[in-house]
Amino acid sequence: MDSGPKDACREFFKILQILPLASQYLLSVALFMIHNKDLFKKNSEIHSFSTRVTLNNFFQPMTS
């Protein structure tokens, strides 16, 4: 598995069965949320009216 400094890494990642850094980050955030659901509020806990966003989704507070 020789590669040069300007070679694309995608095929090497597939061969080595590892995720790129951005994918590792997204996976770790998703796993954290799955294992710690009790730390987050759901939309159904904030309001009871029907919206486009289902009531079982996690509540996303507005940021400024």
Buried (B, 14 or more C-beta within 10 A) or exposed (E): EEEEEEEEEEEEEEEEEEEEEEEEEEEEEEEEEEEEEEEEEEBEEEEEEEEEEEBEEEBEEEEE
